[in-house]
């Protein structure tokens, strides 16, 4: 199983690294994306079963949302 974690915050990358190190090695490959420009390529390369957005500060395109299962975690209400 492939998981993708997208985050625009340094703490989100640390959370992603902790998830990678927390026994998922035999269950899932975890890829962390922390730059907006890398997002679409990462989805195409990884083809994740699930993508988790941890305080991601950019709009996610409909092309991504329509193709992959995405879960957003954000500390405040999103404006759009």
Secondary structure, DSSP 8 states (H G I E B T S, - for coil): -EEEEEESSHHHHHHHHHHHHTT-TTT-EEEEE-SGGGHHHHHHHH--SEEEEES--S---HHHHHHSEEEEE-SS----
